[in-house]
Amino acid sequence: MASFMLHHRHAPEECPSAYAVWKGFESPLRGHQATSTCRFGGHEIWWEVDAANETNALRLLPDYVGERSIAIRINREDIP
């Protein structure tokens, strides 16, 4: 399993759609918190996920969100 940061960006007018598409979409991400700047005008959302590869990581998102997202491979580092 690899770790990914999913980064989604949308325009302010797309904000309602970016949230609405989750209704009825089955994903382990539903019902959990994500890091977001929408309330402050940034309209970006991040999720940290584990998946076999980038494609599988993006499949955790509804199509509307996933098509506007990138999966960035990450690892956790101890900072001295």
N, C-alpha and C positions, 0 to 999 in steps of 0.2 A: 504494500500500500504506500502510496506517495501522498504528500500533503500539498495542497494548492490554496492560494488566495484567489477567490473569484471576485472580479472587479466589474461592477456594472455601472454604466453611466447613461442617464437619459435627460432629455430636455424638461424644463419645468412643466410644460403642458402635457408631458407624457407621465407625470408622476402618478395620477390616479390609475392609469392603465397598468403601470409597473407593479402596483400593489394588488389591483383587482384580479390579475391573471393567476394569482396564487389560489384563489377560491376553487376548490375541486381538483387541484393539482396534487397528486400524491408525491411527497418528497420528505425525507427525514429532516429537511431544513424548516418545514412548516411548523409553526408554533414555537419557534426559537428566535432568539434575538440575532440581529445582524447589525453591523456598524453602518451608520447612514449619516449623510449630510443634508438630506432632503429638507428637514425643518429649518435649516440655516441657509438654504438657497443653493447648495452645492450639487444636489441631485446625483449623488454617487452612493453606492451600497457595496459592502464587502462581506464575504463569508469565508471562513477558514474551514476547509473540508479535507477529508481523506478519500482518495479514489485510486483506482488502478492506473488511470491515465487522464490526460487533459479532457478528452472527449467524454469520458464517464463523469468527470467532475462537472462539466457544463450541463450534462443531462439531469443533474439535480435541480436545475432551474427550469421554470416554464419556458416554452419556446420564445415568447416575446421578450423575456428577460435574458435568456441564454444567448439569443442572437445579437444582443447588444452588450455582451460580456466577454471578458478574457479570463483565462485560467493561467495563473502564474505559479510555477513550481516553487515551493518554499521548504525550508527546514527550520527547526527551532535551535537557537544558539544560546549558550550561556554567555552572558556579558560580564566580563570581569569588573 
